[in-house]
Amino acid sequence: MPNSNSQIPLAKQSPRVVIVHDWLTNMGGAENVVLALHEAFPSAPIYTSTYMPEKMPAFQNLDIRTTYLQKLPKPIRKLHKFFPMLRVKAFQKLDLSEFDIIISSSSAESKQVKKTRPGQIHICYCHTPIRYYWSHYNEYRKDPGFGKLNWLVKLAMPIIVPSLKRADYKAAQAVDVFIANSSEVQKRIKKYYGKSSTVIHPPVDVNRFTPARERSDYYVALGRQVPYKRIDLAVSAANKLGVNLKVYGNGSEHEKLVEMAGPTIEFFTDRFGDASDDAVTEALNNAKGYIFPAEEDFGIVQVEALAAGAPVIAFGKGGALDIVQDGESGILFDEQTTESVVEAIKKAELTNFLPGTLRRKARRFDKGLFITKIKKIINDYS
């Protein structure tokens, strides 16, 4: 018989996890990361500064908790991006003491959340150190992407950004573990925050796509139509070559892009002003190629294009270097100019890309791998 004094070891309790995201007002790659994090930890509530459920149907049945900014009148709340210091304060005020592990999904202020008791761990999945403070301040100062309000933002940036940078740096020092979404972001985390990080690429639903063997005669450009996305380069290159281009998305540059487009270019948006998933899936499944002129932190749509069998014509900086192998899964160009995009399209036209091979290359970014890697990090700190 066992010794009466022996103790049966208690089963290890799962840590209580919470997910914190900058804002939930439009769908994008970062929001898909949040959904995958929730799939990994389905009991975790999601905190965010502001939430627009009508634009976020994928979050409809999840436990979404907001900051006090959600109580602002809707017209003011919709302008939340003008008030970063309010978001800093809002995240700092959150009481997350009931949770053991805080996972912030951050390209802005969500990393400002505070640990409130011993033993808590803050893991930051960093989409990038805040671009308009650190890596791309000069570009944003030149063209902030607020349309008619650009003049106001340009005046305000030199006044408010220095203190916001200090607050962002201080918050980064309190993070226990950084996860970078790409090799480029890993470099930025080290450069601007002085912190080491592990790269885990964002999750991509590669099974959403079914590549057509016989490709159509058009290229695709896709994304928020804001200055740094440089969709104007795809439009001007298509104009110059006279190739068919389908442009999906919307943003402050939309009217400008429409005005400059020639007869071979079509624009598509849905009722929310963006591109619907079904339309994008169908377009990429049949596209001759995907044009990606931006320097992006990662660039999930590049992986989606490969999963759909479309080679990627991309600016050879940032996250593209983790995704595209020049001459194998696409063509990389060195300068953000119309001429460089034109030459890259010409090279792509002369290269034989096999849709099945491109799809296999996309599988290394599958959502299942992301979830496995995230769970391992959480287990290591539990």
C-alpha positions as CSV (number, residue, x, y, z in Angstrom):
1,M,0.0,0.0,0.0
2,P,1.2,3.5,-0.6
3,N,2.6,5.5,2.3
4,S,-0.2,7.4,4.0
5,N,2.1,10.5,4.0
6,S,2.7,10.4,0.3
7,Q,1.0,13.1,-1.7
8,I,-0.7,12.7,-5.1
9,P,0.7,15.4,-7.4
10,L,-1.9,17.9,-8.4
11,A,-2.6,18.3,-12.2
12,K,-0.9,21.4,-13.6
13,Q,-3.5,24.1,-14.2
14,S,-3.7,25.7,-17.6
15,P,-2.7,29.4,-17.4
16,R,-5.4,32.0,-17.8
17,V,-4.7,33.8,-21.0
18,V,-5.9,37.1,-22.3
19,I,-5.5,38.6,-25.8
20,V,-5.1,42.4,-26.3
21,H,-5.3,44.0,-29.7
22,D,-4.9,47.7,-30.8
23,W,-8.4,48.1,-32.2
24,L,-11.1,46.1,-34.0
25,T,-12.5,48.4,-36.6
26,N,-11.5,46.8,-39.9
27,M,-10.3,43.4,-41.0
28,G,-6.7,42.9,-42.0
29,G,-3.7,40.6,-41.4
30,A,-3.3,41.6,-37.8
31,E,-7.0,40.8,-37.1
32,N,-6.5,37.4,-38.6
33,V,-3.6,36.9,-36.2
34,V,-6.0,37.7,-33.3
35,L,-8.5,35.1,-34.6
36,A,-5.8,32.5,-34.8
37,L,-4.6,33.4,-31.2
38,H,-8.2,32.9,-30.1
39,E,-8.3,29.5,-31.9
40,A,-5.2,28.5,-29.9
41,F,-6.7,29.8,-26.6
42,P,-10.5,29.7,-27.1
43,S,-11.3,30.6,-23.5
44,A,-9.2,33.8,-23.7
45,P,-11.2,37.1,-23.9
46,I,-10.1,39.8,-26.3
47,Y,-9.5,43.3,-25.1
48,T,-9.3,46.2,-27.5
49,S,-9.5,50.0,-27.5
50,T,-12.5,50.3,-29.8
51,Y,-14.7,47.8,-31.6
52,M,-17.0,48.1,-34.6
53,P,-18.9,44.8,-34.7
54,E,-20.7,45.7,-37.9
55,K,-17.4,45.6,-39.7
56,M,-16.0,42.6,-37.9
57,P,-18.4,39.6,-38.5
58,A,-15.7,37.1,-37.8
59,F,-15.5,38.4,-34.1
60,Q,-19.3,38.4,-33.6
61,N,-19.6,35.5,-31.2
62,L,-16.3,36.1,-29.3
63,D,-15.8,37.6,-25.9
64,I,-14.8,41.2,-26.9
65,R,-14.1,43.7,-24.1
66,T,-13.3,47.3,-24.8
67,T,-11.7,50.3,-23.1
68,Y,-13.5,53.4,-22.0
69,L,-12.9,54.8,-25.5
70,Q,-15.8,52.7,-26.7
71,K,-18.2,54.9,-24.7
72,L,-17.2,58.0,-26.7
73,P,-19.8,59.3,-29.1
74,K,-19.6,57.3,-32.4
75,P,-18.4,60.2,-34.6
76,I,-15.5,60.9,-32.2
77,R,-14.8,57.2,-31.6
78,K,-14.4,56.7,-35.4
79,L,-11.5,59.3,-35.2
80,H,-9.6,57.3,-32.5
81,K,-6.5,57.1,-34.7
82,F,-6.0,60.8,-34.2
83,F,-5.6,60.3,-30.4
84,P,-2.8,57.8,-29.7
85,M,-2.2,59.2,-26.2
86,L,-5.8,58.4,-25.3
87,R,-5.2,54.8,-26.4
88,V,-2.0,54.7,-24.3
89,K,-4.0,55.7,-21.2
90,A,-6.9,53.4,-22.1
91,F,-4.7,50.3,-22.3
92,Q,-2.8,51.3,-19.1
93,K,-6.1,51.5,-17.2
94,L,-7.2,47.9,-18.0
95,D,-7.3,45.6,-15.0
96,L,-5.9,42.3,-16.2
97,S,-5.0,40.9,-12.8
98,E,-7.1,37.8,-13.2
99,F,-4.9,36.5,-16.1
100,D,-1.5,34.7,-15.9
101,I,-0.4,35.4,-19.5
102,I,-1.1,38.5,-21.5
103,I,-0.7,38.3,-25.2
104,S,-0.7,41.7,-26.9
105,S,-1.1,41.8,-30.7
106,S,0.6,45.1,-31.4
107,S,1.5,47.5,-34.1
108,A,0.4,50.4,-31.9
109,E,-0.5,50.9,-28.3
110,S,-1.8,47.5,-27.0
111,K,1.6,46.7,-25.6
112,Q,0.9,49.5,-23.0
113,V,-1.1,47.1,-20.9
114,K,0.3,46.7,-17.4
115,K,1.1,43.7,-15.3
116,T,-0.5,44.1,-12.0
117,R,0.7,41.2,-9.9
118,P,3.8,39.0,-9.5
119,G,4.1,36.1,-11.8
120,Q,2.3,37.6,-14.8
121,I,3.9,37.2,-18.2
122,H,3.5,39.7,-21.0
123,I,4.1,38.2,-24.5
124,C,3.9,40.7,-27.3
125,Y,3.3,39.5,-30.9
126,C,4.7,42.5,-32.6
127,H,3.5,43.3,-36.1
128,T,6.0,46.2,-36.1
129,P,7.3,48.8,-33.7
130,I,5.0,51.7,-34.4
131,R,5.8,52.7,-38.0
132,Y,5.0,56.4,-37.7
133,Y,7.2,56.9,-34.7
134,W,10.2,54.7,-35.6
135,S,10.9,53.1,-39.0
136,H,8.8,55.2,-41.3
137,Y,8.5,58.6,-39.5
138,N,9.8,60.6,-42.4
139,E,7.5,58.9,-44.9
140,Y,4.4,59.5,-42.7
141,R,5.4,63.1,-42.1
142,K,5.5,63.6,-45.8
143,D,2.2,62.0,-46.5
144,P,0.3,60.8,-43.4
145,G,-2.5,59.3,-45.4
146,F,-5.4,61.3,-43.8
147,G,-6.4,63.0,-47.1
148,K,-7.8,66.5,-46.5
149,L,-6.6,66.4,-42.9
150,N,-2.9,65.7,-43.9
151,W,-1.9,69.3,-43.2
152,L,-3.1,69.1,-39.6
153,V,-1.3,65.8,-39.0
154,K,1.9,67.1,-40.5
155,L,1.8,70.0,-38.1
156,A,1.0,67.8,-35.1
157,M,3.6,65.1,-35.6
158,P,6.8,66.9,-34.5
159,I,5.0,68.1,-31.4
160,I,3.4,64.9,-30.2
161,V,5.6,62.1,-31.5
162,P,8.7,62.6,-29.3
163,S,6.7,62.0,-26.1
164,L,4.7,59.1,-27.7
165,K,8.0,57.5,-28.7
166,R,9.2,57.6,-25.1
167,A,6.0,56.1,-23.9
168,D,6.2,53.3,-26.5
169,Y,9.9,52.6,-25.7
170,K,9.1,52.4,-21.9
171,A,6.2,50.0,-22.6
172,A,8.4,47.8,-24.7
173,Q,10.9,47.4,-21.9
174,A,8.2,45.9,-19.7
175,V,7.4,43.2,-22.2
176,D,8.8,39.8,-21.1
177,V,8.8,38.1,-24.5
178,F,8.7,39.6,-28.0
179,I,7.5,37.6,-31.0
180,A,8.3,39.2,-34.4
181,N,6.1,38.5,-37.4
182,S,9.1,38.7,-39.8
183,S,12.8,38.9,-40.0
184,E,12.5,42.6,-40.8
185,V,10.4,43.3,-37.7
186,Q,12.9,41.3,-35.6
187,K,15.6,43.7,-36.8
188,R,13.4,46.7,-35.9
189,I,12.6,45.4,-32.4
190,K,16.3,45.1,-31.7
191,K,17.1,48.5,-33.2
192,Y,14.4,50.5,-31.6
193,Y,13.6,48.7,-28.4
194,G,16.9,46.9,-27.8
195,K,15.1,43.6,-27.3
196,S,15.6,40.1,-28.7
197,S,12.7,38.3,-30.3
198,T,11.6,35.1,-32.0
199,V,10.2,35.1,-35.5
200,I,6.8,33.4,-35.9
201,H,5.2,34.3,-39.3
202,P,1.5,35.2,-39.2
203,P,-1.0,32.5,-40.0
204,V,-2.4,32.2,-43.5
205,D,-5.5,30.1,-44.4
206,V,-3.9,28.5,-47.5
207,N,-6.7,26.1,-47.8
208,R,-9.0,28.9,-48.7
209,F,-7.5,28.9,-52.2
210,T,-7.8,26.6,-55.2
211,P,-5.3,27.5,-57.9
212,A,-6.5,27.3,-61.5
213,R,-4.0,25.5,-63.8
214,E,-4.9,27.7,-66.7
215,R,-4.4,31.3,-65.6
216,S,-6.3,34.4,-66.8
217,D,-4.7,37.4,-68.4
218,Y,-4.9,39.9,-65.5
219,Y,-2.8,40.9,-62.6
220,V,-4.1,41.8,-59.1
221,A,-3.2,44.6,-56.8
222,L,-4.8,44.5,-53.3
223,G,-4.8,46.3,-50.0
224,R,-5.6,49.5,-48.2
225,Q,-5.2,52.3,-50.7
226,V,-2.9,54.5,-48.5
227,P,0.3,56.2,-49.6
228,Y,2.9,53.7,-48.2
229,K,1.2,50.7,-50.0
230,R,2.3,52.3,-53.3
231,I,-0.6,50.8,-55.3
232,D,0.0,53.8,-57.6
233,L,3.1,52.0,-58.9
234,A,1.0,49.0,-59.9
235,V,-1.5,51.2,-61.7
236,S,1.1,53.3,-63.5
237,A,3.1,50.2,-64.6
238,A,-0.1,48.5,-65.9
239,N,-0.9,51.7,-67.7
240,K,2.5,51.8,-69.3
241,L,2.4,48.1,-70.4
242,G,-1.3,48.1,-71.3
243,V,-1.8,44.9,-69.2
244,N,-5.0,44.1,-67.4
245,L,-5.0,44.9,-63.7
246,K,-7.7,44.3,-61.1
247,V,-7.4,46.5,-58.0
248,Y,-9.2,45.5,-54.7
249,G,-9.6,47.7,-51.7
250,N,-10.2,51.3,-50.7
251,G,-8.6,54.1,-48.8
252,S,-7.5,57.7,-48.9
253,E,-5.7,57.3,-52.3
254,H,-8.7,55.6,-54.0
255,E,-9.9,58.6,-56.0
256,K,-6.4,59.5,-57.1
257,L,-5.9,55.9,-58.3
258,V,-9.1,55.9,-60.2
259,E,-8.2,59.1,-61.9
260,M,-4.8,57.9,-63.1
261,A,-6.1,54.4,-64.3
262,G,-6.3,53.6,-67.9
263,P,-8.8,51.4,-69.7
264,T,-7.2,48.1,-68.8
265,I,-7.6,48.7,-65.0
266,E,-10.7,47.8,-63.0
267,F,-11.5,48.7,-59.3
268,F,-13.5,46.5,-56.9
269,T,-14.8,47.3,-53.4
270,D,-17.6,45.8,-51.3
271,R,-20.3,47.6,-49.2
272,F,-17.8,48.4,-46.4
273,G,-15.5,50.0,-48.9
274,D,-13.0,47.2,-48.9
275,A,-12.6,44.0,-51.0
276,S,-14.8,41.0,-50.1
277,D,-12.9,37.8,-49.2
278,D,-14.9,35.8,-51.9
279,A,-14.0,38.3,-54.6
280,V,-10.3,38.4,-53.7
281,T,-10.1,34.6,-53.4
282,E,-11.6,34.1,-56.9
283,A,-9.4,36.8,-58.4
284,L,-6.2,35.4,-57.0
285,N,-7.1,31.8,-57.9
286,N,-7.1,32.8,-61.6
287,A,-4.6,35.7,-61.7
288,K,-1.5,35.8,-63.8
289,G,0.3,37.4,-60.9
290,Y,0.1,39.6,-57.9
291,I,1.8,43.0,-57.8
292,F,3.0,44.1,-54.3
293,P,4.9,47.4,-54.5
294,A,5.0,48.2,-50.7
295,E,7.7,47.8,-48.1
296,E,5.6,45.8,-45.7
297,D,6.3,44.4,-42.3
298,F,5.2,41.0,-43.5
299,G,2.5,41.1,-46.2
300,I,0.1,38.2,-45.7
301,V,-1.5,38.7,-49.2
302,Q,1.8,37.7,-50.8
303,V,1.4,34.3,-49.1
304,E,-2.3,34.1,-50.1
305,A,-1.3,34.8,-53.7
306,L,1.2,32.0,-53.7
307,A,-1.4,29.7,-52.2
308,A,-3.7,30.7,-55.1
309,G,-1.0,29.8,-57.6
310,A,-0.2,33.4,-58.5
311,P,3.5,34.5,-58.6
312,V,4.3,37.6,-56.6
313,I,6.0,40.7,-58.1
314,A,7.2,42.5,-55.0
315,F,9.5,45.3,-53.8
316,G,12.5,43.4,-52.5
317,K,12.5,44.8,-48.9
318,G,10.8,44.1,-45.6
319,G,8.6,41.0,-45.2
320,A,8.8,40.1,-48.9
321,L,12.3,38.7,-48.3
322,D,10.8,36.0,-46.0
323,I,8.2,35.0,-48.6
324,V,9.3,35.4,-52.2
325,Q,12.3,33.7,-53.7
326,D,13.3,35.7,-56.8
327,G,12.8,33.7,-60.0
328,E,11.2,30.8,-58.1
329,S,8.0,32.1,-56.5
330,G,8.0,35.5,-58.0
331,I,10.1,38.5,-59.1
332,L,11.7,41.0,-56.7
333,F,12.5,44.5,-57.8
334,D,14.9,47.0,-56.1
335,E,13.3,50.4,-56.4
336,Q,9.8,51.8,-55.8
337,T,9.5,53.3,-59.3
338,T,7.2,52.6,-62.2
339,E,10.1,51.6,-64.3
340,S,11.2,48.9,-61.8
341,V,7.7,47.5,-61.6
342,V,7.5,47.5,-65.5
343,E,10.7,45.5,-65.7
344,A,9.6,43.1,-63.1
345,I,6.4,42.4,-64.9
346,K,8.3,41.8,-68.1
347,K,10.6,39.3,-66.3
348,A,7.5,37.5,-64.8
349,E,6.0,37.2,-68.3
350,L,9.1,35.3,-69.4
351,T,9.2,33.0,-66.4
352,N,7.3,29.7,-66.1
353,F,5.7,29.6,-62.7
354,L,3.9,26.4,-61.8
355,P,0.7,27.0,-59.6
356,G,1.2,23.7,-57.7
357,T,4.8,24.6,-56.8
358,L,3.8,28.1,-55.6
359,R,1.0,26.6,-53.4
360,R,3.5,24.2,-51.8
361,K,5.8,27.2,-51.0
362,A,2.8,28.9,-49.2
363,R,2.2,25.9,-46.9
364,R,5.1,26.9,-44.6
365,F,2.9,29.8,-43.4
366,D,-0.1,27.6,-42.7
367,K,-2.3,28.6,-39.7
368,G,-1.8,25.2,-38.0
369,L,2.0,25.8,-37.8
370,F,1.4,29.2,-36.3
371,I,-0.9,27.8,-33.6
372,T,1.6,25.0,-32.7
373,K,4.5,27.5,-32.3
374,I,2.4,30.0,-30.2
375,K,1.3,27.2,-27.9
376,K,4.8,26.0,-27.4
377,I,5.9,29.5,-26.3
378,I,3.0,29.7,-23.9
379,N,3.8,26.3,-22.5
380,D,7.5,27.3,-22.0
381,Y,6.4,30.2,-19.8
382,S,3.5,28.4,-18.0
